[in-house]
Amino acid sequence: MKMKLLSVATALCLILGLGSINPASAAALKAADMVKDGQAINLASPRYTALFEELVTKYKFTHRQLLRLFYGVTISRRVLELMDKQYEALPYYKYYPIFVNQRMIDEGRRMLILHRALLDRIEKKIGVERQIVVAVWGMESRYGRHQGRFKIFQTLNTMFDAYPRRRAFYRKQLISYLLLCRENKVNPLSINGSYGAAFGQTQFIPSSFREYAVDFDHDGRRDVWNSVPDVLASIANYLHHFHWTFKAPVYADIGHELKAPALVAAYKKGRKGLISRQQVLKLQQVDIPPSPHNGLLTIVGLELPDNGMRYVAGYPNFQAITKWNNSNRYAMAVSELAQRLIAPK
């Protein structure tokens, strides 16, 4: 079976004009290696015929609508390249300065002042601290300035057609995107976003928009592109949905080494490695704040430039941030940026 798969990979390379490859290197091919930039998507392929059938029968699109949208869509090789070079793969000491730097801190503090009354209302109604909301806003779109330059419809089709590892996920997102565009009377070909198909100042993926975006300015539409009230309230609503607790801890430092096998095991399990605060107190011999409702903690390791590690306990609020972006590095950078936004100058 393995030899058969390798021969297919080799044949594809020859078809695409990439030359032949030896069996040893075939397994290392990435999605971008298997396509040409601007390559047309094959709408007659089984995956597209099945997609169209579902869109017509379940969601009441017409064949004419779909052909008008999908005809001529091409693959973006750059999207595939970037998917394999994401920031979250960097060690933490290289990752966090991209976001936690003086420019981000200064601008975030200005946003806290500028939108004080709005953030008061969001805290009161939704129950997420202003500095967390603004930190996520800064991380996602530099406070709305950077919303992405990739055509979302092309990106979604590129990932569905040419990125097998996440094909099922992007099929769902492609359907959600078409539905949200129809619901909000938006041209699917008009929206730009990230190489991961996130868009707007919130950088929501399509399914997240449909579930968590809110109309906080009460103008009849959920506008995460231009309405700051909708943007900030939508961020808060997302975190609230994942059980954010107002004024509760987010993380606590627990040292530069883990002192017990149970802690090491929890760390190695990542976000699924939950452990009680009492165990952390006993095994790590540190004093950390209580966890709301005795919620379990995660053990997070952050790389230091000297090859050392910094370990923190991630509380349920930290875990809520990882529901937005499943990287512990991302959640930690949000947490540290938020702290800096409200720290005395």
Residue frames as qw, qx, qy, qz and C-alpha x, y, z in Angstrom:
[[0.000, 0.886, 0.463, 0.000, 0.00, 0.00, 0.00],
 [0.321, -0.782, 0.097, 0.526, 2.81, 2.40, 0.89],
 [0.393, -0.149, 0.588, 0.691, 4.58, 1.82, -2.43],
 [0.218, 0.619, 0.671, 0.347, 1.33, 2.48, -4.27],
 [0.125, -0.936, -0.259, 0.205, 0.88, 5.82, -2.51],
 [0.389, -0.590, 0.326, 0.628, 4.45, 6.81, -3.27],
 [0.379, 0.164, 0.671, 0.616, 4.02, 6.05, -6.93],
 [0.090, 0.833, 0.529, 0.134, 0.94, 8.28, -7.01],
 [0.266, -0.871, 0.003, 0.414, 2.92, 11.12, -5.44],
 [0.426, -0.302, 0.531, 0.667, 5.66, 10.68, -7.99],
 [0.301, 0.475, 0.696, 0.447, 3.16, 10.63, -10.85],
 [0.029, -0.926, -0.365, 0.093, 1.55, 13.83, -9.61],
 [0.341, -0.709, 0.231, 0.573, 4.91, 15.55, -9.49],
 [0.386, -0.005, 0.662, 0.642, 5.59, 14.54, -13.07],
 [0.172, 0.707, 0.643, 0.237, 2.15, 15.72, -14.19],
 [0.146, -0.952, -0.195, 0.183, 2.67, 19.07, -12.50],
 [0.546, 0.732, -0.165, 0.372, 6.09, 19.50, -14.00],
 [0.447, -0.827, 0.305, -0.154, 7.90, 19.22, -10.68],
 [0.309, 0.553, -0.772, 0.044, 10.18, 16.44, -11.79],
 [0.815, -0.173, -0.549, -0.068, 10.50, 12.94, -10.40],
 [0.373, -0.685, 0.454, -0.431, 11.10, 12.24, -6.75],
 [0.403, 0.194, -0.886, 0.121, 12.69, 9.31, -5.01],
 [0.613, -0.477, -0.609, -0.161, 10.68, 7.20, -2.56],
 [0.508, -0.257, -0.497, 0.655, 12.62, 8.51, 0.44],
 [0.051, -0.088, -0.103, 0.989, 11.54, 12.10, -0.17],
 [0.264, -0.381, -0.635, -0.618, 7.99, 11.46, -1.36],
 [0.445, -0.582, -0.663, 0.156, 6.61, 11.11, 2.16],
 [0.330, -0.418, -0.236, 0.813, 8.03, 14.54, 3.06],
 [0.084, 0.366, 0.453, 0.809, 6.08, 16.36, 0.34],
 [0.108, 0.376, 0.485, -0.782, 3.87, 19.15, 1.58],
 [0.438, 0.662, 0.586, -0.166, 0.56, 20.18, 0.08],
 [0.192, 0.864, -0.134, -0.447, 2.15, 23.14, -1.71],
 [0.216, -0.436, 0.770, 0.414, 4.55, 20.78, -3.48],
 [0.384, 0.249, 0.883, 0.110, 1.66, 18.98, -5.13],
 [0.329, 0.817, 0.467, -0.079, 0.08, 21.94, -6.92],
 [0.393, 0.246, 0.183, 0.867, 0.89, 24.87, -9.17],
 [0.034, 0.443, 0.332, -0.832, -0.14, 28.36, -8.18],
 [0.404, 0.360, -0.174, -0.823, -3.28, 29.36, -10.06],
 [0.066, -0.016, -0.969, -0.238, -4.19, 25.76, -10.82],
 [0.542, -0.201, -0.236, -0.781, -7.90, 25.49, -11.57],
 [0.442, -0.086, 0.766, -0.459, -10.08, 23.60, -9.13],
 [0.204, -0.040, -0.875, -0.437, -11.77, 20.59, -10.69],
 [0.512, -0.042, 0.268, -0.815, -15.47, 21.12, -10.10],
 [0.815, 0.088, -0.407, -0.404, -16.21, 17.71, -11.61],
 [0.260, 0.281, -0.864, 0.327, -14.24, 15.90, -8.89],
 [0.497, -0.420, -0.758, -0.053, -16.20, 13.67, -6.48],
 [0.307, -0.367, -0.517, 0.710, -15.60, 16.01, -3.54],
 [0.114, 0.145, -0.054, -0.981, -17.06, 18.98, -5.39],
 [0.433, -0.226, -0.648, -0.584, -20.01, 17.12, -6.84],
 [0.466, -0.428, -0.741, 0.226, -20.83, 15.89, -3.31],
 [0.169, -0.290, -0.301, 0.892, -20.42, 19.41, -1.92],
 [0.241, -0.019, -0.327, -0.913, -22.70, 20.90, -4.57],
 [0.461, -0.332, -0.772, -0.286, -25.30, 18.21, -3.95],
 [0.374, -0.450, -0.635, 0.505, -25.38, 19.05, -0.24],
 [0.051, -0.227, -0.072, 0.970, -25.54, 22.79, -0.89],
 [0.340, -0.118, -0.509, -0.782, -28.47, 22.31, -3.25],
 [0.541, -0.358, -0.733, -0.205, -30.50, 19.73, -1.33],
 [0.497, -0.457, -0.579, 0.457, -29.82, 20.81, 2.27],
 [0.241, -0.472, -0.171, 0.831, -29.17, 24.54, 1.99],
 [0.389, 0.763, 0.502, -0.124, -31.30, 25.41, -1.05],
 [0.057, -0.598, 0.403, 0.691, -28.65, 26.97, -3.26],
 [0.803, 0.536, 0.132, -0.227, -29.22, 26.56, -6.99],
 [0.822, 0.057, 0.316, 0.471, -26.79, 24.95, -9.40],
 [0.392, 0.776, 0.149, 0.471, -26.67, 28.22, -11.31],
 [0.326, -0.922, 0.148, -0.148, -25.68, 30.17, -8.18],
 [0.786, -0.458, 0.347, 0.229, -22.94, 27.68, -7.36],
 [0.752, 0.319, 0.307, 0.488, -21.49, 27.53, -10.85],
 [0.187, 0.903, 0.058, 0.384, -21.44, 31.32, -11.04],
 [0.471, -0.841, 0.256, -0.071, -19.50, 31.46, -7.76],
 [0.783, -0.375, 0.455, 0.200, -17.13, 28.54, -8.17],
 [0.785, 0.525, 0.196, 0.262, -16.34, 28.71, -11.87],
 [0.431, 0.762, -0.188, 0.445, -12.77, 29.91, -12.39],
 [0.555, -0.782, 0.254, -0.128, -11.66, 29.57, -8.76],
 [0.690, 0.479, -0.487, 0.238, -7.99, 28.64, -8.52],
 [0.823, -0.420, -0.248, 0.292, -5.61, 27.31, -5.89],
 [0.007, -0.929, 0.286, -0.236, -3.35, 29.67, -3.97],
 [0.815, 0.129, -0.448, 0.344, -0.02, 27.96, -3.43],
 [0.117, 0.483, -0.416, 0.762, 0.98, 30.71, -1.00],
 [0.691, -0.435, 0.090, -0.571, -1.90, 29.77, 1.32],
 [0.972, -0.077, -0.223, 0.016, -0.65, 26.19, 1.46],
 [0.575, 0.365, -0.419, 0.600, 2.91, 27.31, 2.16],
 [0.164, -0.512, 0.328, -0.777, 1.83, 29.56, 5.01],
 [0.840, -0.361, -0.101, -0.393, -0.33, 26.86, 6.60],
 [0.925, -0.065, -0.256, 0.273, 2.85, 24.89, 7.24],
 [0.474, 0.233, -0.278, 0.802, 4.75, 27.89, 8.67],
 [0.348, -0.808, -0.346, -0.328, 2.41, 29.23, 11.32],
 [0.019, -0.706, 0.392, -0.590, 3.64, 31.58, 14.04],
 [0.768, -0.490, 0.190, -0.366, 2.39, 29.25, 16.76],
 [0.961, 0.095, -0.168, 0.197, 5.12, 26.77, 15.81],
 [0.314, 0.665, -0.393, 0.552, 7.79, 29.20, 17.01],
 [0.518, -0.247, -0.633, 0.519, 9.29, 28.78, 20.49],
 [0.199, -0.860, -0.461, 0.089, 7.64, 31.14, 22.93],
 [0.389, -0.625, 0.043, 0.675, 10.62, 33.47, 23.34],
 [0.184, -0.033, 0.524, 0.831, 10.43, 34.17, 19.59],
 [0.048, -0.561, -0.758, -0.329, 6.64, 34.14, 19.39],
 [0.209, -0.775, -0.518, 0.297, 5.55, 36.55, 22.08],
 [0.229, -0.471, 0.067, 0.850, 7.61, 39.61, 20.99],
 [0.093, 0.290, 0.657, 0.690, 5.66, 39.62, 17.71],
 [0.292, -0.678, -0.563, -0.372, 2.61, 40.62, 19.74],
 [0.530, -0.788, -0.231, 0.211, 3.77, 41.76, 23.18],
 [0.548, 0.140, 0.034, 0.824, 5.86, 44.79, 22.29],
 [0.116, -0.376, -0.295, 0.871, 5.77, 48.48, 23.10],
 [0.216, -0.002, -0.408, -0.887, 3.84, 49.50, 20.01],
 [0.440, -0.356, -0.772, -0.289, 1.10, 46.97, 20.74],
 [0.357, -0.450, -0.629, 0.525, 1.00, 47.99, 24.39],
 [0.037, -0.248, -0.065, 0.966, 0.81, 51.73, 23.67],
 [0.324, -0.098, -0.518, -0.786, -1.90, 51.32, 21.06],
 [0.443, -0.381, -0.810, -0.038, -3.87, 48.94, 23.25],
 [0.232, -0.409, -0.502, 0.726, -3.83, 51.45, 26.09],
 [0.150, 0.127, -0.179, -0.964, -5.17, 54.09, 23.72],
 [0.416, -0.230, -0.723, -0.501, -7.97, 51.74, 22.71],
 [0.361, -0.413, -0.758, 0.353, -8.89, 51.19, 26.37],
 [0.051, -0.377, -0.246, 0.892, -9.26, 54.94, 26.82],
 [0.222, 0.068, -0.449, -0.863, -11.00, 55.58, 23.51],
 [0.560, -0.217, -0.655, -0.458, -13.60, 52.85, 24.03],
 [0.006, 0.121, -0.754, 0.645, -13.95, 53.09, 27.81],
 [0.566, 0.061, 0.270, -0.777, -17.74, 53.52, 27.81],
 [0.782, 0.212, -0.441, -0.386, -18.25, 50.68, 25.34],
 [0.487, 0.205, -0.811, 0.253, -15.99, 48.37, 27.35],
 [0.273, -0.112, 0.590, -0.751, -17.88, 49.30, 30.51],
 [0.753, 0.118, 0.018, -0.647, -21.07, 48.04, 28.85],
 [0.729, 0.269, -0.617, -0.120, -19.40, 44.87, 27.58],
 [0.188, 0.219, -0.824, 0.488, -18.00, 44.01, 31.00],
 [0.435, -0.013, 0.475, -0.765, -21.39, 44.61, 32.62],
 [0.792, 0.220, -0.041, -0.568, -23.47, 42.72, 30.06],
 [0.843, 0.314, -0.429, -0.078, -21.12, 39.91, 28.92],
 [0.763, -0.611, 0.204, -0.045, -18.66, 39.60, 31.82],
 [0.858, 0.149, 0.023, 0.492, -15.22, 39.56, 30.19],
 [0.392, -0.701, -0.001, 0.596, -12.50, 41.95, 31.30],
 [0.390, 0.898, -0.007, -0.203, -11.75, 44.83, 28.96],
 [0.112, -0.737, 0.616, 0.252, -8.02, 44.20, 28.82],
 [0.545, -0.014, 0.827, 0.139, -8.58, 40.62, 27.64],
 [0.556, 0.699, 0.442, -0.084, -11.02, 41.73, 24.94],
 [0.228, 0.931, -0.211, -0.192, -8.64, 44.43, 23.71],
 [0.347, -0.537, 0.735, 0.227, -5.64, 42.08, 23.85],
 [0.617, 0.259, 0.732, 0.126, -7.42, 39.55, 21.62],
 [0.426, 0.874, 0.197, -0.123, -8.38, 42.41, 19.28],
 [0.024, -0.858, 0.459, 0.230, -4.74, 43.46, 19.10],
 [0.494, -0.271, 0.804, 0.190, -3.47, 39.93, 18.55],
 [0.608, 0.428, 0.668, 0.039, -5.97, 39.20, 15.82],
 [0.458, 0.723, 0.376, 0.354, -5.95, 42.35, 13.70],
 [0.402, 0.023, -0.121, 0.907, -3.67, 44.95, 15.31],
 [0.093, 0.489, 0.453, -0.740, -6.78, 46.67, 16.68],
 [0.536, 0.677, 0.432, -0.260, -8.56, 46.46, 13.35],
 [0.120, 0.772, -0.376, -0.498, -5.78, 47.74, 11.10],
 [0.133, 0.368, -0.860, -0.327, -4.82, 44.39, 9.57],
 [0.766, 0.106, 0.360, -0.523, -7.74, 42.26, 8.43],
 [0.683, -0.012, 0.699, 0.214, -5.92, 40.15, 5.86],
 [0.234, 0.584, -0.382, -0.677, -5.19, 40.29, 2.14],
 [0.073, -0.038, 0.954, 0.288, -6.21, 36.82, 0.96],
 [0.567, -0.076, -0.314, -0.758, -9.51, 36.28, -0.82],
 [0.522, -0.203, 0.690, -0.458, -11.47, 34.16, 1.63],
 [0.877, 0.283, 0.133, -0.365, -13.40, 32.24, -1.01],
 [0.650, 0.563, -0.510, 0.033, -10.21, 31.23, -2.81],
 [0.068, -0.493, 0.770, -0.398, -8.56, 30.33, 0.49],
 [0.710, -0.065, 0.520, -0.470, -11.43, 28.10, 1.58],
 [0.889, 0.404, -0.054, -0.208, -11.45, 26.30, -1.77],
 [0.390, 0.636, -0.645, 0.166, -7.67, 25.94, -1.71],
 [0.273, -0.374, 0.779, -0.423, -7.78, 24.27, 1.68],
 [0.812, 0.125, 0.379, -0.426, -10.75, 22.08, 0.80],
 [0.835, 0.514, -0.136, -0.137, -9.28, 20.97, -2.52],
 [0.653, 0.558, -0.426, 0.285, -5.55, 20.79, -1.83],
 [0.068, -0.519, 0.660, -0.539, -4.91, 20.41, 1.91],
 [0.663, -0.165, -0.694, -0.229, -6.00, 16.85, 2.74],
 [0.341, -0.045, -0.735, 0.585, -5.03, 16.99, 6.42],
 [0.111, 0.321, 0.488, -0.804, -7.75, 19.57, 7.14],
 [0.137, -0.154, -0.659, -0.723, -10.10, 18.98, 4.23],
 [0.282, -0.557, -0.780, -0.040, -13.10, 18.03, 6.37],
 [0.239, -0.576, -0.356, 0.696, -12.68, 21.11, 8.56],
 [0.007, -0.315, 0.241, 0.918, -12.49, 23.47, 5.59],
 [0.138, -0.338, -0.796, -0.482, -15.43, 21.83, 3.89],
 [0.250, -0.677, -0.641, 0.261, -17.49, 22.79, 6.93],
 [0.194, -0.547, -0.069, 0.812, -16.05, 26.31, 6.84],
 [0.028, 0.014, 0.577, 0.816, -16.81, 26.70, 3.14],
 [0.204, -0.558, -0.762, -0.258, -20.46, 25.84, 3.75],
 [0.296, -0.692, -0.439, 0.491, -20.64, 28.17, 6.77],
 [0.203, -0.318, 0.193, 0.906, -19.08, 30.95, 4.71],
 [0.073, -0.259, -0.661, -0.700, -21.65, 30.66, 1.93],
 [0.297, -0.657, -0.693, -0.007, -24.44, 30.68, 4.48],
 [0.303, -0.626, -0.264, 0.668, -23.16, 33.72, 6.38],
 [0.115, -0.120, 0.372, 0.913, -22.71, 35.63, 3.13],
 [0.184, -0.444, -0.717, -0.505, -26.27, 34.82, 2.13],
 [0.365, -0.671, -0.599, 0.241, -27.62, 35.70, 5.59],
 [0.289, -0.664, -0.105, 0.682, -25.78, 39.02, 5.68],
 [0.523, 0.823, 0.222, -0.013, -26.21, 39.89, 1.99],
 [0.243, -0.763, 0.476, 0.365, -22.45, 39.89, 1.37],
 [0.746, 0.563, -0.320, -0.153, -20.78, 38.94, -1.91],
 [0.922, -0.312, 0.166, 0.159, -18.66, 35.83, -1.14],
 [0.756, 0.375, 0.060, 0.533, -16.02, 37.01, -3.61],
 [0.078, 0.872, -0.019, 0.482, -15.58, 40.37, -1.89],
 [0.628, -0.761, 0.126, -0.101, -14.17, 39.46, 1.52],
 [0.512, 0.552, -0.569, 0.330, -10.46, 39.40, 2.31],
 [0.754, -0.619, 0.125, -0.181, -8.89, 37.73, 5.33],
 [0.368, -0.649, 0.663, 0.068, -6.05, 35.59, 6.57],
 [0.375, 0.358, -0.809, -0.276, -4.42, 32.59, 4.93],
 [0.036, 0.066, 0.959, -0.272, -6.36, 30.46, 7.42],
 [0.194, -0.476, -0.672, -0.534, -9.70, 31.90, 6.19],
 [0.257, -0.623, -0.539, 0.505, -10.30, 34.16, 9.18],
 [0.193, 0.545, 0.337, 0.743, -11.75, 37.59, 8.49],
 [0.297, -0.858, -0.259, -0.330, -12.76, 40.91, 9.96],
 [0.048, -0.730, 0.446, -0.515, -11.31, 42.68, 12.97],
 [0.783, -0.393, 0.373, -0.305, -12.13, 39.61, 15.05],
 [0.252, 0.441, -0.836, -0.207, -10.52, 37.23, 12.56],
 [0.732, 0.022, 0.547, -0.406, -13.39, 34.80, 13.03],
 [0.063, -0.040, 0.903, 0.423, -13.52, 31.72, 10.88],
 [0.388, -0.214, -0.470, -0.764, -16.94, 31.33, 9.19],
 [0.565, -0.410, -0.714, -0.056, -18.45, 28.91, 11.71],
 [0.358, -0.314, -0.483, 0.735, -17.35, 31.10, 14.63],
 [0.122, -0.045, -0.123, -0.984, -18.94, 34.14, 13.04],
 [0.502, -0.311, -0.574, -0.567, -22.26, 32.38, 12.66],
 [0.617, -0.413, -0.651, 0.156, -22.22, 31.15, 16.27],
 [0.512, -0.475, -0.369, 0.613, -20.68, 33.99, 18.26],
 [0.173, 0.190, 0.143, 0.956, -20.79, 37.30, 16.38],
 [0.057, -0.664, -0.660, 0.347, -23.26, 39.76, 17.92],
 [0.134, 0.666, 0.302, 0.669, -25.02, 42.95, 16.86],
 [0.430, -0.443, -0.484, 0.621, -24.00, 45.14, 19.82],
 [0.031, -0.161, 0.032, 0.986, -24.71, 48.46, 18.11],
 [0.356, 0.496, 0.705, -0.360, -28.25, 47.28, 17.25],
 [0.259, 0.495, -0.301, -0.773, -28.15, 48.28, 13.58],
 [0.855, 0.290, 0.132, -0.410, -29.60, 44.99, 12.40],
 [0.849, 0.420, -0.309, 0.083, -26.39, 43.30, 11.25],
 [0.788, -0.526, 0.173, 0.270, -23.37, 41.64, 12.81],
 [0.516, 0.820, -0.145, 0.198, -20.51, 43.69, 11.42],
 [0.783, -0.494, 0.132, 0.354, -17.06, 42.46, 12.49],
 [0.634, 0.384, 0.194, 0.643, -15.43, 44.50, 9.72],
 [0.161, 0.533, 0.060, 0.828, -16.36, 48.09, 10.59],
 [0.516, -0.705, -0.143, -0.464, -18.37, 48.22, 13.82],
 [0.195, 0.418, -0.713, 0.528, -16.13, 48.41, 16.90],
 [0.600, -0.238, 0.424, -0.635, -19.07, 47.65, 19.23],
 [0.949, 0.139, -0.089, -0.270, -19.84, 44.48, 17.29],
 [0.611, 0.480, -0.578, 0.250, -16.15, 43.55, 17.13],
 [0.001, 0.412, -0.694, 0.590, -15.41, 43.89, 20.84],
 [0.704, -0.132, 0.357, -0.600, -18.71, 42.40, 22.01],
 [0.906, 0.251, -0.274, -0.203, -18.27, 39.45, 19.65],
 [0.429, 0.431, -0.704, 0.368, -14.83, 38.72, 21.13],
 [0.300, -0.279, 0.621, -0.669, -16.28, 38.86, 24.64],
 [0.835, 0.035, 0.076, -0.544, -19.26, 36.72, 23.63],
 [0.769, 0.324, -0.551, -0.008, -16.97, 34.01, 22.27],
 [0.241, 0.318, -0.756, 0.519, -14.98, 33.80, 25.50],
 [0.521, -0.160, 0.407, -0.733, -18.15, 33.96, 27.59],
 [0.874, 0.120, -0.248, -0.401, -19.53, 30.99, 25.65],
 [0.760, 0.191, -0.579, 0.226, -16.49, 28.99, 26.73],
 [0.700, -0.595, -0.382, 0.099, -17.14, 29.71, 30.40],
 [0.334, 0.429, -0.280, 0.791, -14.98, 32.77, 31.05],
 [0.484, -0.680, -0.503, 0.224, -15.22, 33.78, 34.72],
 [0.097, 0.872, -0.009, 0.479, -15.06, 37.50, 35.42],
 [0.233, -0.806, 0.406, -0.361, -12.22, 38.61, 37.72],
 [0.946, -0.256, 0.200, 0.022, -10.83, 35.08, 38.01],
 [0.377, -0.600, 0.572, 0.414, -7.17, 34.06, 37.49],
 [0.725, 0.589, -0.233, -0.272, -5.91, 33.29, 34.00],
 [0.836, 0.243, -0.419, 0.257, -2.56, 31.67, 34.77],
 [0.520, -0.816, 0.248, -0.037, 0.04, 31.35, 37.53],
 [0.432, 0.629, -0.634, 0.123, 3.79, 30.78, 37.26],
 [0.911, -0.383, 0.067, -0.137, 4.93, 27.54, 38.90],
 [0.588, -0.599, 0.472, 0.269, 8.67, 27.48, 38.24],
 [0.335, 0.683, -0.545, -0.354, 11.34, 26.41, 35.77],
 [0.257, 0.186, -0.943, -0.098, 11.08, 22.67, 36.32],
 [0.771, -0.284, -0.209, -0.531, 8.31, 20.23, 37.09],
 [0.159, -0.512, 0.751, -0.387, 8.88, 18.34, 40.34],
 [0.594, -0.004, 0.736, -0.324, 6.64, 15.31, 39.96],
 [0.179, 0.042, 0.873, 0.451, 5.81, 12.72, 37.28],
 [0.206, 0.656, 0.714, -0.129, 2.11, 13.61, 37.47],
 [0.091, 0.828, 0.015, -0.552, 2.90, 17.20, 36.49],
 [0.108, -0.397, 0.702, 0.581, 5.16, 16.06, 33.66],
 [0.231, 0.301, 0.906, 0.190, 2.42, 13.74, 32.42],
 [0.197, 0.798, 0.468, -0.324, -0.14, 16.56, 32.49],
 [0.003, 0.724, -0.302, -0.620, 2.26, 18.82, 30.58],
 [0.163, -0.188, 0.837, 0.487, 2.88, 16.20, 27.90],
 [0.246, 0.507, 0.826, 0.022, -0.85, 15.75, 27.36],
 [0.089, 0.241, 0.290, 0.922, -1.18, 19.43, 26.46],
 [0.382, -0.232, 0.008, -0.895, -4.63, 20.95, 26.70],
 [0.790, -0.243, -0.452, -0.336, -6.09, 17.57, 27.66],
 [0.589, 0.030, -0.652, 0.477, -3.73, 17.15, 30.61],
 [0.374, -0.701, -0.055, -0.605, -5.98, 18.50, 33.35],
 [0.555, -0.079, -0.664, 0.495, -4.91, 18.44, 36.98],
 [0.368, -0.834, -0.409, -0.047, -6.34, 19.87, 40.19],
 [0.028, 0.846, -0.257, 0.465, -4.97, 22.97, 41.93],
 [0.730, -0.601, 0.284, -0.158, -4.47, 20.90, 45.08],
 [0.941, 0.075, 0.141, 0.299, -2.18, 18.53, 43.21],
 [0.472, 0.695, -0.100, 0.533, -0.17, 21.47, 41.86],
 [0.344, -0.823, 0.249, -0.377, 0.15, 22.92, 45.36],
 [0.861, -0.413, 0.296, -0.027, 1.31, 19.63, 46.81],
 [0.904, 0.174, 0.206, 0.333, 3.55, 18.35, 44.02],
 [0.492, 0.645, 0.009, 0.585, 5.11, 21.61, 42.83],
 [0.523, -0.481, -0.370, 0.598, 5.29, 23.19, 46.30],
 [0.114, 0.186, 0.141, 0.966, 4.03, 26.56, 45.14],
 [0.133, 0.534, 0.611, -0.569, 1.19, 28.78, 46.32],
 [0.005, 0.150, 0.542, 0.827, -1.18, 29.71, 43.52],
 [0.420, -0.020, 0.172, -0.891, -4.66, 31.30, 43.60],
 [0.521, 0.217, 0.775, -0.286, -7.83, 29.20, 43.98],
 [0.022, -0.054, -0.734, -0.677, -9.55, 28.05, 40.80],
 [0.521, 0.003, 0.076, -0.850, -13.20, 29.09, 40.32],
 [0.892, 0.006, 0.000, -0.452, -15.57, 26.23, 41.12],
 [0.669, -0.397, 0.620, 0.104, -12.47, 24.04, 41.70],
 [0.758, 0.627, -0.077, -0.165, -11.85, 23.98, 37.96],
 [0.886, -0.132, 0.240, 0.376, -8.97, 21.85, 36.76],
 [0.028, -0.864, 0.312, 0.395, -5.73, 23.38, 35.47],
 [0.874, 0.447, -0.043, 0.185, -3.45, 22.71, 32.52],
 [0.592, -0.593, 0.264, 0.478, 0.33, 22.67, 32.76],
 [0.567, 0.819, 0.049, 0.077, 1.92, 24.85, 30.10],
 [0.702, -0.343, 0.214, 0.586, 5.59, 24.94, 29.14],
 [0.330, 0.942, 0.029, -0.043, 7.08, 28.06, 27.54],
 [0.839, 0.165, -0.009, 0.518, 10.47, 27.95, 25.88],
 [0.260, -0.911, 0.094, 0.307, 13.20, 30.35, 27.08],
 [0.521, 0.796, -0.306, -0.030, 16.16, 31.52, 24.94],
 [0.097, -0.641, 0.749, -0.135, 18.71, 29.65, 27.09],
 [0.513, 0.054, -0.834, -0.195, 17.04, 26.30, 26.37],
 [0.055, 0.081, 0.792, -0.603, 15.29, 26.48, 29.72],
 [0.232, -0.497, -0.732, -0.405, 11.57, 26.37, 30.36],
 [0.228, -0.096, 0.371, -0.895, 9.03, 28.48, 32.18],
 [0.204, -0.331, -0.912, -0.128, 6.05, 26.52, 33.45],
 [0.320, -0.104, 0.193, -0.922, 2.65, 28.00, 34.24],
 [0.180, 0.342, 0.901, -0.196, -0.66, 26.62, 35.42],
 [0.175, -0.143, -0.424, -0.877, -3.43, 27.55, 33.03],
 [0.307, 0.228, 0.656, -0.651, -6.77, 28.19, 34.75],
 [0.423, 0.536, 0.730, 0.011, -10.19, 27.68, 33.10],
 [0.237, 0.892, 0.057, -0.380, -9.99, 31.26, 31.77],
 [0.124, -0.564, 0.680, 0.453, -6.69, 30.38, 30.07],
 [0.365, 0.137, 0.904, 0.176, -8.40, 27.32, 28.61],
 [0.391, 0.756, 0.446, -0.276, -11.20, 29.55, 27.27],
 [0.139, 0.798, -0.344, -0.475, -8.62, 31.51, 25.27],
 [0.207, -0.281, 0.875, 0.334, -7.33, 28.24, 23.78],
 [0.479, 0.495, 0.719, -0.095, -10.84, 27.63, 22.46],
 [0.325, 0.870, -0.022, -0.369, -10.29, 30.72, 20.32],
 [0.522, 0.660, -0.540, -0.008, -6.86, 29.57, 19.17],
 [0.952, -0.280, -0.106, -0.058, -5.76, 26.12, 20.30],
 [0.630, 0.392, -0.391, 0.544, -2.16, 27.21, 20.88],
 [0.603, -0.648, -0.312, 0.346, -0.98, 27.61, 24.47],
 [0.456, -0.066, 0.073, 0.885, 1.55, 30.12, 23.16],
 [0.070, -0.515, -0.393, -0.759, -1.27, 32.23, 21.76],
 [0.530, -0.717, -0.433, -0.130, -3.22, 32.08, 25.02],
 [0.634, -0.451, -0.181, 0.602, -0.14, 33.07, 27.00],
 [0.302, 0.143, 0.190, 0.923, 0.64, 36.01, 24.70],
 [0.269, -0.658, -0.428, -0.558, -2.96, 37.27, 25.04],
 [0.640, -0.660, -0.361, 0.157, -2.67, 36.96, 28.82],
 [0.579, -0.300, -0.051, 0.756, 0.64, 38.80, 29.01],
 [0.133, 0.359, 0.301, 0.874, -0.44, 41.54, 26.61],
 [0.401, -0.719, -0.453, -0.341, -3.61, 42.04, 28.67],
 [0.644, -0.573, -0.268, 0.430, -1.54, 42.41, 31.83],
 [0.449, -0.062, 0.106, 0.885, 0.72, 44.98, 30.23],
 [0.011, -0.579, -0.442, -0.685, -2.25, 47.03, 28.99],
 [0.470, -0.791, -0.254, -0.298, -3.43, 47.74, 32.53],
 [0.739, -0.269, -0.258, 0.561, -0.05, 47.73, 34.31],
 [0.164, -0.923, -0.041, 0.345, 1.17, 51.07, 35.76],
 [0.618, 0.740, -0.103, 0.247, 3.39, 52.91, 33.30]]
